[in-house]
Amino acid sequence: MKDVHLISLSVNGNEHELVVESRRTLADMLRHDLGYTGTHLGCEHGICGACTILLDDQPVRACLVFGVQADGCEVRTVEGLADGDQLSDLQQAFSDRHGLQCGFCTPGFLMLAEAYLSEADSSADPESVREAMASNLCRCTGYQGIVEAVCDVARSRHPAGST
Amino acid sequence: MTRFAVKATLRATNAPTGPLGRTGARMAREAKLDGHGTWIGASVPRKEDGRMLRGSGRFVDDVERYGALHAAFVRSPYGSATVNSIDVAAATGIPGVHHVLTAADLDNPYLLAVLERDEFVPTTMPLLAESEVRHAAEPVAVVLAEDPYAAEDGAEAVEIDFTPRQAVTDLDTAPTGPNVHSGLADNCLVDLTMFDDDRLDGVLADAPLTVEAEFSSARLAALPMEGRGCLAEWDDRDGQVVLHASTQVPHQLRSGIAQALGLPESTVRVIAPDVGGGFGLKCVVGREEVVIAAAAARLRRPVKWVEDRQENLTASFHGHEQHYAVRAAFDTTGRLLGLAADIRCDVGAYSAFPFTCAVEPLMAATELPGAYKVPAYRARGRAIATNKPPTAPYRGVSRPQIVLVMERLMEKAAAALDLDPLEVRRRNLISEGEFPYTGASGITYDEGSYRESLDLAEKTVTEAGWYSERDELRAAGIPAGIGFSCFSERTAYGTPIMAQRRMGMTPGYDTAHVRMDPTGEVIVTTGTCGHGQGHETTFAQIVATRLGVHPDQVRLRQGDTDLAAYGWGTFGSRSIVIGGTSARRAADDVAAQLRRIAAHLLEVDESDVRLMHGAATVRGVPGASLEIAELARTAYFRAHTLPEGSEHGLEARGSADPPGTFSNACHTVLVTADPGTGAVRVRRYLVVEDCGVVINPLVVDGQVRGGVTQGIAAALYERIRYDGDGQPNSATLMDYLAPTASEICPIQITHLETPCPYTEDGAKGMGEGGTIGAPAAVLNAVNDALAHTGVAMDHIPVRPEDVLSSLSRPLATVGGT
């Protein structure tokens, strides 16, 4: 007999109700039960950050959260960033700055960066951006394009004097 | 064969435009067709980016099939053991578990990688272990269940009775330790002495200076962010087992499956969806991939396996664990007179299919001289078996080590002779006027900019104040050092060069097919298989240029063995040179077909027709023009209007098989060492590189930066460790220290362009150079920072404790570098 729970949550504004086994991770639930496969699993032990999503606006490793813990929560994933084919400013900056190659870590970095950029004191200081982006691992880019992209968006979203 | 101008030209002095250096964004926005109708050299934004950024890429675990079973492998807990019995009864009783398969259930299949050399000992690699396990995490059984959780429950319940044996875990004890394979004396799988020069012993005995040194590098994991994985399904309509796999080499994987399972190749279809990085790990065939294909074919039911990170670190393929004992003779001016090397590679328990365990020692022994002139040379290369996972050709394949050896030798000779180490390099580098140069190992080097890149790197960092910054740091009590490395790397190994290895399957050539559809859009299929390198963009740039269309109108189809002709995949910095040139040649053929149609319709001479900006125009006849889409429409829908005997359709095949072309670079790095913690920090990094004609600067710079980052990781951070019993001690990303953004600094890049003489576009390979040059440059910089201690470090990674122990030594009285 499986230990299952009926939960409800919102993902990118879409309401979902589902039955989930208590041991099922939020990452597996998003990917395989709800079809949000943009959230990737790179290590399943909380280090690489490829599965970073926003859970009630906080960045979390979806591999370290159980699906049942998201009951009643608002989840944001990479699928919620673009407006149809129109990329968000952050997504466009990643492309412009070549902040992705294979693309596997990219959703995690985008969600991490979204959380960082939502902080009122986010600045375009490359060192603080590097420090923030050090939460996640990328094996392709050497991080330079990622850091540049986040700096670009920090500058455009928080023009000098506005913070 | 087109011979291009050989003089290196400076492409872009990549002066920093801000704290982060050159802005990719500016480059991308400027990307446009120039007046000559070429997309070559433009930073065209990547076609791959949109889906990756929206989260709609399709990686293998995103492929879902109704009713799929999920696999979990039961793996050996011992480095070496006898398998006495396997009891699956409890596992099959776990809810959700459908099958538990052992080797016997699959008729004991195995993979066999072959090298046709007497000095090579082949090792059969069972897909599932039979009576023996030869490394920890070797697969012994596979559990198939309704979901991955139940599969892991089942794997835990499989009871295997082992009798552990003493394991062999390092190069030094392997010759006298227990045999990894019964009857394998000395645990030596390959022992080759190559290029033995009669004069060498005399040269070494008589030389004014002989440098003797040993160098070593740790075992590494390639660590793509997406591990391996596959989903196999039986297609009853096509009579095929279809394997969706995260691989760099779909056709080679198909061949491996077909050979291991005794199937005709056409009954196996391999499809690589989006692949989340490879770095060489995915250019060999994994046992698990063949097991999953076999299971799906037998059960007639989809089966999925997605490797977790622990498996990736302990049960996939490693590489890079090598030891060099070297003697080098120099004259008093620092000229290298002769070089003898004894190279040992810890290759683990088996030969990976199809490259074999000889890939590292053969590469090292053949290419050690690198960018330097070595008049007399001998190398012994050995592959030593240990009770560790087998090795795959990790990015760079022995070149990071051989560059490290040569660059450290230059430093040591300069120190012993009290000469400028850069001057010693200049006296030994193959230089302008000497190309094409044939070295002691028989390699012929095409044109490069070896001295020019060193000169430009030195000038750049001097003018940028690196030396004064180093001296100021030192004055403040912070050990600081600057390191250089100069190297050339053979890329795009064609069949003639690969044949020298004498593999059972000789890779090298590749093909491409170009087809224009009736609306003027273009489909390119290729046997190469990009996995992050942006091939959809760069191939489109090449083909669009030849056909006079926009790159957005060109779509690349890759990674599917049913779509593309047999091709060797993506590894060894080969794809743009071999696959790209194949595509260009096919496109040229299609362009000729378009020109013939235009010439007929416009009643002009074919040779006067040009294809550009989406139209066919006529030289000397302004106003005479037809849209390319109109030509395509005519070819397909109005073929009756064309002259009798015209080809039908618009398509062509192209192929390329160059002998290998040498890229080169000079890396320069400024590091500091923390006197308190021993941590080394990379503060500044410059690459002056020459990969011939750059197709897309954005993509090339990304490859260089990513490569350098992996090279810095090898120099300072990463190490796969095993204890004496063969237990893995680097099983998580807490233990295996892949660098984060905090460990890496901005990397400045300057391009020189010496075109490849073997291809029309002139591009050389460049996927590995960053990884190849960085360890030597970083190690030289660390030694420069610690020069005052008298300690010379010749191993990687340099750990904080190495730095601390050297700093705690009393000031030395003897010089060392």
Interface residues (C-beta under 8 A of the other chain):
Chain A: K2 E21 R23 R24 D28 R31 H32 Y36 T37 G38 T39 H40 L41 G42 C43 E44 H45 I47 C48 A50 T77 V78 E79 L81 A82 D85 L87 Q91 A93 F94 S95 D96 R97 H98 L100 Q101 C102 G103 F104 C105 T106 P107 L110 P126 R130 E131 M133 A134 S135 N136 L137 C138 R139 C140 T141 G142 Y143 Q144 G145 I146 V147 E148 C151 D152
Chain B: P19 L20 G21 T23 G24 A25 A28 R29 P45 R46 E48 D49 G50 R51 M52 L53 R54 G55 S56 G57 F59 D61 D62 E64 P95 P148 Y149 L223 P224 M225 E226 G227 D274 V275 G276 G277 F279 V306 D308 R309 Q310 H531 G532 Q533 G534 L698 V699 D701 G702 Q703 R705 G706 G707 V708 T709 Q710 T732 L733 M734 A738 T740 A741 S742 E743 I744 P746 I747 G770
